[in-house]
Amino acid sequence: MPQRFIVVTGGVLSGIGKGIFSASLARILKDSGVNVNILKIDPYLNVDAGTMNPNQHGEVFVTDDGYEADLDLGHYERFLGINVSRKNNITAGQIYYSVIKREREGKYLGSTVQIVPHVTSEIKDRIKSMDGDLLVIEIGGTVGDIEGEVFLEAVRELAFEIGREKFHFVHVTYVPYLRTTNEFKTKPTQQSVQLLRRIGIHPDTIIVRTEMPIDANSLFKVSLFSGVPKNRVINLPDASNVYEVPDVLHSLNLHKLIAKELGLDINDSFNWSYPKSFELLKIGIVGKYLGTDDAYKSIIESIYLSGAQKPIVIDAQELEDMTDEQIKNYLDDFDALIIPGGFGRRGIEGKIKAIKYARENKKPILGICLGMQLMAIEFARNVGKLEGANSTEFDENTPYPVVNMMESQKEVLNLGGTMRLGAQKTQIMKGTLLSRIYDGQEIVYERHRHRYEVDAEAFPQLFKNPGEEGYKLTISAKSDFVEAVELDDHPFFVGIQYHPEYKSKVGKPHPIFKWLVKAAGGKIND
């Protein structure tokens, strides 16, 4: 069981950066010599994030052990430079499922099963099972949300049982700026802290999130009305680059303040290197989840960490009604394209049109998961002349099922957590661009999330092995499935079944994105 705990809660509104803050603080303490672990608690009733719409909740992040998680686990991996697992995430659905299962098995010996103590005990047991000397716990949602109350009660109980001196509570809150009166309004933060105190938790540190730097008087008001000392009420305004946040927190000596409060021995080492300048490349993500940038978070961050400016999300549906000439006029302005993963048929034909344009006009393009499958479909239709070629996901009666459901998935009725998930062994074929990208490695382990596959064996006229002649898609990686395809006479036409974006770290973006950025800048042979 961890010896010390930092609990991060949120106030006023969601999406204010608790995940970035938690990851940044954990990174600073890790570099300071502390054995840190990190845990995300999600109050929703889903067992995991696997069935959630990216438009509502952002991307689904997949771990090596095949867990479908909230995107904050991606922040943890990128910032901390580690690989997390299913143990690093708790959802309300998991907790209630476990409690009900125990009740059905008679494990509670006839007791009336209640929120307290049974549900809170289950939460506490999960927290205590974590490794590490210091555990950073991020509780999702906002103080006052009904679904989060049981988790706040559980950590309150845990602090009482283990010892309050071993806990440090950080409340991340938002202070809006009212332009009509030219002042920051601290009242929502005051009320958020009051809600937290009524639950029985008194914050030790308050992180004040603002759009611009706040004035000292407003910080004093937050300190006065929350009962938190002034030196522990810290303003964290919006940053143009989220990777600046660890630098900012380190410069404010937050790690020293918290280490002193918790009795932690730390050193002052800090090794944090991230891109500070970016190539002005216009890279487009041809997607269909447009409700939030978080839908393609790991892809966007992988491009950013590779030294290029933030990519632009293109609406795949808008491309569907365009002629080839209109698409060319629109996409000529981009330096490279990415066709990301996804589910459902909406926007599929627009993505296929974008692939056709990139193939014919030698535009660098990367297809990920569904993106690779659509590359095969486009090639079958427009080069192989297989009219109506498709995936059985979109057309069960297609005459040419170039993409088909994997045999292992055909009897699956439960959609949650049943796909081919997590790190899978993949063989990279020699003599391919992909082999150059992986610097000659022959075996890699990449994370997957799919239930359909490209059926190369059924359509040999479309595919070839490296070194063979003919205008076909070269199979550049394989396992029991086709894992990657590429075109020989193209600067960068690469499709991959797996998700390399999940493995990018600060200072170490996945090489596929580094090479895509090179290709976009015309430096592929440098």
Order of alpha helices (4+ residues) and beta strands (2+ residues): beta-alpha-beta-alpha-beta-beta-alpha-beta-alpha-alpha-beta-alpha-beta-beta-beta-alpha-beta-alpha-beta-alpha-alpha-beta-alpha-beta-alpha-alpha-beta-alpha-beta-alpha-beta-beta-beta-alpha-beta-beta-beta-beta-beta-beta-alpha
